[in-house]
């Protein structure tokens, strides 16, 4: 049988009958590792035998190379419906643009390409130190304040008019199903920590009857909205990566929906902090957004945006969920499970 060490494919092309040509190739040629650049824009849903999902040795190109491919094939991808322009809220509120403009207002002029190339908080603060010769502590504070302002502007008054969950009326049932597979305790009886609560719409739908709940977010305006919806709750202004204001071994349930796929997010640090504040045997549930509401048609465009582009990559949600699962494992969580739904991908885990 023919054998190859690796194969590099820019587009995972579909054949005329919508089967995967790559899958057919892999039946005939043994390849140790396959790298996929971008999915064919005609591929708008997962199909059986999808090699990216089904085969562990199929991997993705890094983001910078994917962006380069998109730029070189601009017209081809611009015509696709896998484009963020389908949702006016997300197409006009780009975190990288907001971060760049807000840093500029603080006298720290970084281009959007600078920001996209340094999407971690530490990386961005380090770049500012190098370029402007200021102390890291000052640069980190500027980055933290900037991120708080950017996320507050995007999500502080966010509602479901632009959210893919508006097309999935059963999303609360999806969450309760995931929770029910990890715990038999009613939500109203457990001490809950909800991290990255945003404007609080999902919190009101899930936790209105929960007397023991603490909400954490980097954006103050969103937390103020949560207090209005659930007056008995406690709120803490902080990032998921730094929960030092909260004691260890204190919570039965940690929930963070659509936060771990955020821009400039440090998954490793957040997972470690989650493990620290949870009691032994506690449950963690996080989710990854896996689609954008096509507002004019009321349907969902599946996937996540490749940072710095307008292209919604069908596979990026699954890629992100797998990376988060690996970080949870490194943070010593156990029984890590994944539950894909039509609008997001849930992961659950428990502490030892």
Secondary structure, DSSP 8 states (H G I E B T S, - for coil): --EEEEEEEEEE-B-TTS-BHHHHHHHHSEEEEEEEEEE-TT--S--TT-HHHH-TTEEE--HHHHHHHHHHTHHHHHTSS-BGGG-HHHHH--HHHHHHHHHHHTT----HHHHHHT-SHHHHHHHHHHHH---HHHHHHHHHHHHHHHHHHHHTT--GGG-GGGG-TTHHHHHHHHHHTT--S-GGGS-EEEES-TTSHHHHHHHTT-SSEEEEES-HHHHHHHHHH-TT-EEEE--TT--TTS-SS-EEEEEEES-TTSTT--HHHHHHHHHHHEEEEEEEEEEEE-EEEETTTTEEEESEE-TTSSBEETTHHHHHHHHHHHHHHHTTEEEEEEEE-SSEEEEEEEE-
